[in-house]
Amino acid sequence: MTDQLTRDNAFANMLGEDYALLKFSYPHHDEFQATVADQVHQHFISSNIDTIKVLEGGAGSGVTTSFLLAADPRITVVAVDSAKAMLDQAETLLSDEKQRVKLIERDLLEYIRQQPDKSFDAFVAVWVLHNLQPEYREELFPEIRRVLKPNGIFVSGDKYTVADLTEHQKQLGMQLDRFRQFPTKNKAIIDAWVDHNLEDEDIRIGEKEQLGILNDLGFQDVQTVYRQDMEAIIRGVV
């Protein structure tokens, strides 16, 4: 399978067009990103390892990477994304951190399958896994588990559906309303985000489902550490 991280590379261009829209539509955006990064930092805070090697699934525009790098000076990131437009933005944003970041234009599953067992200290993804087809996720999660070292950590911040579908629909409606209220003359970007969120409904991943997958794969300390509206942060340790 290829190009599963962004269902349409042209759409990826549009998504990266206006970072201000993200900050407006997700008032908890920075807190969310910082909490993901802090999960990695706190997990290794007492460790004496010199380098924390992070595999980031879906580099996007480099925002998550920047939060990771700021969280702990020992962190280095291999960030994988199939969309060149996103990686170009990430390269610009992270231009001062070239010694600590490697950007890879590749399908994530294809890349991770070629990595040795126990080769990363952490896997991190933010707003990525919900974009993947269920069949793709089924193949991906065991590979993530395989490449994590003992005591390695999985951290995903994403749109994880709550079990109560009435509550989920309420959260979705609120999210779409925030997109529509963003002050811009570029209606196309608003329409694209709304359409994207509605398309997500066909392949959504639930919080309970993600927790179950990690438990079934033998992760320990599996838990949801953050929830705000549609977003949750889930972690597990090898």
C-alpha positions as CSV (number, residue, x, y, z in Angstrom):
1,M,0.0,0.0,0.0
2,T,1.3,3.5,-0.8
3,D,0.4,7.1,-0.1
4,Q,-1.9,6.2,2.8
5,L,-0.8,9.0,5.2
6,T,-2.3,11.7,3.1
7,R,-5.2,10.5,1.0
8,D,-4.5,13.2,-1.6
9,N,-1.2,15.0,-2.0
10,A,-2.9,18.0,-3.6
11,F,-5.1,18.2,-0.5
12,A,-2.0,18.1,1.6
13,N,-0.8,21.3,-0.1
14,M,-4.0,23.0,0.9
15,L,-3.9,21.7,4.5
16,G,-0.5,23.3,5.0
17,E,-1.6,26.6,3.5
18,D,-2.8,28.3,6.7
19,Y,-1.4,27.3,10.0
20,A,-3.6,30.0,11.6
21,L,-6.7,28.0,10.8
22,L,-5.4,25.1,12.8
23,K,-4.7,27.3,15.8
24,F,-8.2,28.8,15.5
25,S,-10.1,25.6,15.0
26,Y,-8.2,23.7,17.7
27,P,-7.9,26.1,20.6
28,H,-6.0,23.4,22.5
29,H,-3.6,22.8,19.6
30,D,-0.4,23.8,21.4
31,E,-1.3,22.1,24.7
32,F,-2.1,19.0,22.7
33,Q,1.2,19.0,20.8
34,A,3.2,19.8,24.0
35,T,1.5,17.0,25.9
36,V,2.5,14.5,23.2
37,A,6.1,15.6,23.3
38,D,6.1,15.7,27.1
39,Q,5.0,12.0,27.2
40,V,8.3,11.1,25.5
41,H,10.4,13.5,27.7
42,Q,8.8,12.2,31.0
43,H,9.2,8.6,30.0
44,F,12.9,9.0,29.6
45,I,13.5,11.7,32.2
46,S,15.4,9.3,34.5
47,S,17.1,7.4,31.7
48,N,20.8,7.8,31.2
49,I,20.6,7.2,27.4
50,D,22.4,9.9,25.4
51,T,20.0,9.9,22.5
52,I,16.3,9.3,22.3
53,K,15.6,8.2,18.8
54,V,12.0,9.0,17.7
55,L,10.3,7.7,14.6
56,E,7.6,10.2,13.7
57,G,4.8,8.9,11.5
58,G,3.5,11.7,9.2
59,A,5.9,14.6,9.5
60,G,3.4,17.0,8.2
61,S,4.6,20.6,8.2
62,G,7.1,19.9,11.0
63,V,5.1,21.3,13.9
64,T,5.0,18.1,16.0
65,T,8.7,17.6,15.3
66,S,9.5,21.1,16.7
67,F,7.6,20.3,19.9
68,L,9.5,17.0,20.3
69,L,12.9,18.7,19.8
70,A,12.0,21.4,22.4
71,A,10.9,18.8,24.9
72,D,14.3,17.1,25.4
73,P,17.7,18.0,24.0
74,R,18.5,14.2,23.7
75,I,15.6,13.7,21.2
76,T,16.4,13.1,17.5
77,V,13.6,12.5,15.0
78,V,13.3,10.5,11.8
79,A,10.1,12.0,10.4
80,V,8.4,10.1,7.5
81,D,5.7,11.5,5.2
82,S,4.6,10.6,1.8
83,A,3.7,14.1,0.7
84,K,6.6,16.2,-0.6
85,A,4.7,19.4,-0.1
86,M,4.4,18.7,3.6
87,L,8.1,17.8,3.9
88,D,9.1,21.0,2.1
89,Q,7.3,23.0,4.8
90,A,8.9,20.9,7.5
91,E,12.3,21.5,6.1
92,T,11.8,25.2,6.2
93,L,10.4,25.2,9.7
94,L,13.2,22.9,11.0
95,S,16.0,24.5,9.1
96,D,17.9,25.2,12.3
97,E,17.6,21.6,13.6
98,K,19.2,19.7,10.7
99,Q,21.6,17.8,13.0
100,R,18.7,16.4,15.0
101,V,16.1,15.7,12.2
102,K,16.0,13.4,9.2
103,L,13.0,13.9,6.8
104,I,12.0,10.9,4.8
105,E,9.7,11.1,1.8
106,R,8.2,7.6,1.9
107,D,5.1,5.6,2.7
108,L,5.3,4.9,6.5
109,L,4.6,1.2,6.4
110,E,7.0,0.7,3.5
111,Y,9.7,2.6,5.5
112,I,9.1,0.9,8.8
113,R,9.2,-2.6,7.3
114,Q,12.7,-2.0,6.2
115,Q,14.0,-1.0,9.7
116,P,15.7,-3.5,12.0
117,D,14.0,-4.8,15.1
118,K,14.3,-2.7,18.2
119,S,15.8,0.3,16.4
120,F,13.7,3.2,17.9
121,D,13.1,4.5,21.4
122,A,9.8,6.0,20.6
123,F,7.1,6.2,17.9
124,V,5.1,9.4,17.8
125,A,2.2,10.4,15.5
126,V,-0.2,13.4,15.7
127,W,-3.3,13.6,13.7
128,V,-2.0,10.8,11.4
129,L,-3.5,7.4,12.3
130,H,-7.1,8.5,11.7
131,N,-6.1,9.1,8.0
132,L,-5.1,5.5,7.5
133,Q,-7.3,2.9,6.1
134,P,-8.2,0.2,8.7
135,E,-6.5,-2.5,6.7
136,Y,-3.3,-0.4,6.6
137,R,-3.4,0.3,10.3
138,E,-3.8,-3.5,10.9
139,E,-0.5,-4.0,9.2
140,L,1.2,-1.0,10.7
141,F,0.8,-1.5,14.4
142,P,2.7,-4.8,14.7
143,E,5.5,-3.2,12.8
144,I,5.6,-0.3,15.2
145,R,5.8,-2.7,18.1
146,R,8.6,-4.6,16.3
147,V,10.9,-1.6,15.8
148,L,10.6,-0.3,19.3
149,K,13.3,-1.1,21.8
150,P,12.6,-2.5,25.2
151,N,11.1,0.3,27.3
152,G,10.2,2.1,24.0
153,I,7.1,4.2,24.0
154,F,4.2,4.6,21.6
155,V,2.5,8.0,21.7
156,S,-0.4,9.0,19.4
157,G,-2.4,12.2,19.6
158,D,-5.4,11.9,17.3
159,K,-9.1,12.1,16.6
160,Y,-10.1,9.1,18.7
161,T,-13.8,8.5,18.6
162,V,-15.5,8.2,22.0
163,A,-17.7,5.1,22.6
164,D,-20.9,7.3,22.9
165,L,-21.7,8.0,19.2
166,T,-24.2,10.7,20.2
167,E,-21.4,12.5,22.0
168,H,-19.1,11.9,19.0
169,Q,-21.6,13.6,16.7
170,K,-21.8,16.5,19.0
171,Q,-18.0,16.9,19.1
172,L,-17.9,16.6,15.3
173,G,-20.5,19.3,14.9
174,M,-18.6,21.7,17.1
175,Q,-15.4,21.0,15.2
176,L,-17.0,21.7,11.8
177,D,-18.5,24.9,13.2
178,R,-15.1,26.1,14.3
179,F,-13.7,25.6,10.8
180,R,-16.6,27.5,9.3
181,Q,-16.2,30.4,11.7
182,F,-12.5,31.0,10.7
183,P,-12.2,34.5,9.3
184,T,-10.7,34.1,5.8
185,K,-11.6,34.9,2.2
186,N,-10.2,31.6,1.2
187,K,-13.4,29.6,1.3
188,A,-11.7,26.7,-0.5
189,I,-9.5,25.8,2.5
190,I,-12.5,25.8,4.8
191,D,-14.4,23.5,2.5
192,A,-11.4,21.2,2.2
193,W,-11.1,20.9,5.9
194,V,-14.8,20.3,6.4
195,D,-14.8,17.7,3.6
196,H,-11.8,16.0,5.1
197,N,-13.4,15.7,8.5
198,L,-16.5,14.2,7.0
199,E,-14.5,11.7,5.0
200,D,-12.7,10.7,8.2
201,E,-16.0,9.3,9.5
202,D,-15.7,6.4,7.0
203,I,-12.4,5.2,8.5
204,R,-12.4,6.6,12.0
205,I,-10.6,4.9,14.8
206,G,-12.0,4.7,18.3
207,E,-10.3,5.3,21.6
208,K,-11.3,1.9,22.9
209,E,-10.1,0.3,19.6
210,Q,-6.6,1.8,19.9
211,L,-6.3,0.8,23.5
212,G,-7.3,-2.7,22.6
213,I,-4.8,-2.9,19.8
214,L,-1.9,-1.9,22.0
215,N,-2.9,-4.3,24.7
216,D,-3.2,-7.2,22.2
217,L,0.3,-6.4,20.9
218,G,1.7,-6.7,24.4
219,F,2.3,-3.0,25.3
220,Q,2.3,-2.2,29.0
221,D,0.9,0.9,30.8
222,V,-1.6,1.4,28.0
223,Q,-3.8,4.4,28.8
224,T,-5.4,7.6,27.5
225,V,-3.5,10.5,29.1
226,Y,-5.4,13.4,27.5
227,R,-8.8,14.1,26.1
228,Q,-10.2,17.4,24.8
229,D,-13.2,17.4,22.4
230,M,-12.4,15.0,19.6
231,E,-8.7,14.7,20.4
232,A,-7.1,12.2,22.7
233,I,-3.5,11.1,23.5
234,I,-2.9,7.4,23.9
235,R,0.3,5.8,25.1
236,G,1.8,2.4,25.6
237,V,5.2,1.1,26.6
238,V,7.1,-2.0,25.3
